[in-house]
Amino acid sequence: MRNPKAYSAVHTELGHLSLNLQDATLALFLAARIHGTDSAIKATAKRCAKQLPRSKRDLMFVIVDSNEPLKLVNYLTQHLD
């Protein structure tokens, strides 16, 4: 059983670190580049959604629900302005 007092990389002495949408998007782009699989993209989007404020989670849920999340993330990277 996992030790509930153990801290993961997303915890600090001050508490839980939250992401902003820019951080989460960068994590998705990196997952696409490094892993290049739909499952890696979905897993990253799920993890990021948990750490984003509720009002900023829409994009992550769209990616998780997508049939082809890798193609969607690649499309986003190609159309950045």
N, C-alpha and C positions, 0 to 999 in steps of 0.2 A: 504494500500500500504506500502511496506517495505521502511524503511528509508535508503536512499543510503549512508548516512554518518555513519551509524552504522557499527561497525567492528565485524566481526565474529572471531572465535577462531583461524583462520589461518592468521590473520592480526596482525601486531605489529606496534609500533611507527615508525619503520624503513621501513615498507612496507610489501608486501605480502611474506610470507614464501614459499619457494619451497621445494619440496620433492626430495629425490634421489631415485633410484630404490630399494635400500635396505629398505628404509622407506615404500615405497608403497607395497612391497612384505610382509613386516611384517604386515601392515594394512590388507592385504588380508588374511593372516594366522589367524589373530585375529578375523576377521569377520567370517571366517569359523568355528573357535572354539566356538565363543560366540553365533552366530546366527544360523549357520548351514543350511542356505537356499541359493538357487540359486539367489534369488532376492537380498539378502544382499551382496553376492559376486559381482554381477554385479553392484550394486549401489556403492560399495566401489571402484571397478575398474574404474568406470566412474569419480568419484570424484578425485581419485589419478591421472588419466590420465590428468586431467585439470591442475594439479599442477606439473607434470613432464616436463622436457625439451622435446621438440618434438622428439629428437633422442632416447629417452628412453621410449616412449609410446607403443611400439609394444606389449609387454607382456600384458599390460592392455587391449588393443584392442582385442587380441586373447581371453582373458577371457570374455570380454563383448560379443563377437560374438559366444562364445561356446554354444552348446546345453545343456551341463551339467557342468557349471562353478565350482560347488562345487566338483565334482569328479576330475576336472582338478587341482584345488588348493590342494586337498588332495593328488593327485599324486605328485605334486611338493614338498609338505612337506615330503613325504616318501622318496623322491629321492634327498635330499639335500646332498651335499658333502662338 
